[in-house]
Amino acid sequence: MADALSKVPDVDIDPEGKFKYILVNIKVKGGTEEKVVVRGTKTAEYHNHIFEKVNPAMEALGLECRCLGGGKIEHNNTEKKLRVFGESTGYGKADHAVTVERLKSVFKDYEIIME
């Protein structure tokens, strides 16, 4: 099952624009191995819409999820900049410092700021 966890990308966000994101703890069911991932998309009107897509996909892999909070990301692909800010009304504010660390692991040549 830990193999399923390693196959889940740390970051899955839209390639451009301003959108909502959530920080999700993903854990092997009945196990101790876990990791935190970032998910964000313009198609989500509310933060829970993102979780409603992530959760069933993870359950299908034998993993369980817990939302740790949300916010917004502004992704400027042309200038290679990411801005992390805001909070979710329903889930509360995500730990933006954790989000930035996850983003840095994927967007190595980007300027990433948090507000």
C-alpha positions in Angstrom: 0.0 0.0 0.0 2.9 2.4 0.6 3.5 1.9 -3.1 0.1 3.5 -3.8 1.1 6.5 -1.7 4.4 7.0 -3.6 2.4 7.1 -6.9 0.3 10.1 -5.7 1.8 13.3 -7.0 2.8 15.9 -4.4 1.3 18.7 -6.4 -1.5 18.9 -8.9 -2.5 22.4 -9.8 -3.7 24.3 -12.8 -1.0 25.5 -15.2 -2.1 29.2 -15.1 -4.5 31.6 -13.3 -5.8 32.3 -9.9 -7.7 29.4 -8.2 -8.6 27.7 -4.9 -6.4 25.0 -3.4 -6.5 22.6 -0.5 -3.8 20.9 1.5 -4.6 17.2 2.0 -3.1 14.6 4.3 -3.2 11.2 2.5 -2.6 8.1 4.6 -2.5 4.4 3.9 -5.7 2.9 5.4 -4.8 1.1 8.7 -1.2 2.1 8.3 1.1 4.8 9.6 2.6 6.1 6.3 1.3 9.4 5.1 2.1 12.5 3.1 0.7 15.9 2.5 -0.3 17.0 -1.1 -1.5 20.2 -2.7 -4.5 20.2 -5.1 -5.9 23.3 -6.8 -8.1 24.1 -9.8 -10.1 26.9 -11.4 -13.0 24.6 -12.0 -13.7 24.5 -8.2 -16.2 27.1 -7.1 -15.7 26.1 -3.5 -12.8 24.4 -1.7 -14.9 21.3 -0.9 -15.4 20.7 -4.7 -11.7 19.9 -4.9 -11.9 17.5 -1.9 -14.9 15.8 -3.4 -12.8 14.9 -6.5 -9.6 13.9 -4.5 -11.2 11.8 -1.9 -12.9 9.1 -4.1 -9.7 8.8 -6.2 -7.6 8.2 -3.2 -10.1 5.7 -1.7 -9.9 3.7 -4.9 -6.2 3.4 -4.2 -6.8 2.2 -0.6 -5.8 5.6 0.9 -7.7 7.9 3.2 -7.7 11.7 3.1 -8.2 14.5 5.5 -8.3 18.2 4.4 -5.9 20.3 6.4 -7.2 23.6 5.1 -7.3 25.7 2.0 -6.4 29.0 0.3 -5.7 30.4 -3.1 -2.8 30.1 -5.5 -2.0 32.6 -8.3 0.0 30.8 -11.0 1.8 32.9 -13.5 3.4 30.4 -15.9 5.0 33.1 -18.1 6.9 34.8 -15.3 7.4 31.6 -13.4 5.8 32.9 -10.2 3.4 31.3 -7.7 1.6 33.3 -5.0 0.0 31.4 -2.1 -2.6 33.4 0.0 -6.0 33.4 1.5 -8.0 30.8 3.3 -11.0 28.5 3.0 -14.2 29.4 4.7 -15.2 25.7 5.2 -11.8 24.2 5.9 -9.9 27.1 7.5 -6.5 28.4 6.4 -4.0 25.9 5.1 -0.4 26.1 6.5 0.9 28.1 3.5 4.5 27.3 4.6 3.8 23.6 4.0 2.2 24.4 0.7 5.2 26.5 -0.4 7.6 23.6 0.5 5.5 21.2 -1.6 5.4 23.7 -4.5 9.1 24.2 -4.4 9.7 20.5 -4.8 7.9 20.6 -8.2 8.4 24.2 -9.4 12.1 24.4 -8.8 12.8 27.4 -11.1 9.9 29.4 -9.9 9.7 32.4 -7.5 7.2 31.3 -4.8 5.8 33.8 -2.3 3.2 33.5 0.5 1.1 36.2 2.0 
